[in-house]
Amino acid sequence: MLSGGAPIDSIFSRLLILEGTWKMETRKGPLFEQWQKFDESTLQGLSYRISGNDTILLERLELVSRPDGVFYIPAVVNQNDGEAVSFKLVASENNRFVFENKAHDFPQRIIYSLVTADSIAARIEGISGGKEASSDFYYRRVSAN
């Protein structure tokens, strides 16, 4: 159980709203997150950017519910030798989900806030180069699976 005393399965079921394709406009072109349900305890996803006619894969994503917690597991292209890094859900309240891995270089926290059924805010934050750093991402749903 986490904040509010909700069981892990209940928390994970709230994350299923991520299923679908999400888009954010940036100066470098559109950025997408695409999620689909793999099974009752796993969402799999991709983060990618469109540049001209090219689709550039940025990271492979997983959200997994296990007996010991819920984990956000990105494998970022050209980082950590392409290996996935696990961030454990440490707080869940009011449709805000905080995943943390204090041992990771940057970020140490990944936060998803479900603003509406068609709008999410994501944030990465932590210490980088000895200073607090963060980046915010605002996505709109472009399709549901």
C-alpha positions, 0 to 999 in steps of 0.5 A, a space after each residue: 500500500 502507498 499514500 492513502 492506503 490503496 493496494 498496489 493493484 488498485 494503484 496500477 489500475 489507475 495507471 491504465 489510463 495511460 494506454 494510448 498515444 500522447 503527443 507534446 509539441 516541442 521546438 524540435 518537433 512532436 514528441 510522443 509517448 505510446 502505451 499499450 496494455 501487455 497483460 494485467 500487470 504490465 503496460 509497455 510503451 515507447 517514447 519517440 520524436 518525429 523529425 521530418 520523415 524520421 521516427 527517432 526512438 528515445 526510450 522503451 518504457 514499462 510500467 509493471 505491478 509486482 508483489 513488491 510494488 509498482 515500477 516505471 522502467 525506462 530503457 533510454 537509447 544511448 544511456 546505461 548501455 541501453 539497459 533498463 533502470 527501475 524507478 519504484 512508485 513511492 507515492 500515489 495521491 490525487 492522480 499523481 504518481 511519484 517513482 524514485 530511484 535515488 541511486 540513479 545519476 539523473 533523474 532520481 524521480 519521475 512524476 506522472 500527473 493525470 490532469 484529465 482523461 486526455 491530458 498528462 503532465 510528466 516531470 523528471 527531477 533530481 540532482 545533476 552536476 551537483 544542482 537541482 534539475 528538472 524537465 517538464 513534459 505536457 502531453 495531450 491524448 491523440 488516440 486511445 488503444 
